[in-house]
Amino acid sequence: MSIVDEVVGAEFGDARLDERLQTVIKELGEHPNLSIPAATNRRAEMEGAYRFFDNSKVTPGKILQPHIDATKERISACDLALFIQDTTEFDLTRPTQQVLGAGYMDS
């Protein structure tokens, strides 16, 4: 199973958008730590990704729904599933320099 398999079935009402999602997911999935310009190989791919996310037919829910459905399907095949929550916190303060807008974590 590939990361693209997680979004097969996304429906934006436009086959081109459905295909673009698969391209964007593949590119960003191969480089999850990079920005869109850095993760894409060509300028056309970068612009395509930005146009995709800017399209009014594209919503977070429509992007995530196929992944949610695939996750539910995998879980239903298991006798036991653990849902672990990560409670990691990041402190963005620096000893000699304050990051603008950041402060100590209080909860």
C-alpha positions, 0 to 999 in steps of 0.5 A: 500500500502506498500513500497515494492509496490513502486518497484514492476515492477522493471526490472533488467533482472534477477528475483533474482535482482528484488526480492532482491530489494523488500527485500532491500527496505523493510529492509531499509524502516523499518529503514531509519535512519540506515546503511545497516549493522544496518538495516539488520537482518543477515549477509547474508541479509547485504551481499545480499544488498551490492551485489545488489547495486554492480551489474552492472545491478542495476542503480538508474534509474531502482530502481526509475522508478517503484516509479516514475510510481506509483507516476504518477499513484497516481497523475493522480487520483487527481484533484489537486497535490501540489509539495512542495520543501523543502529548508532546510539547514544544518550548519555543523559547530560547535562553537569549532570544524570544521567538515572536509570539511564543511563550512558555507552555502552561498546559 
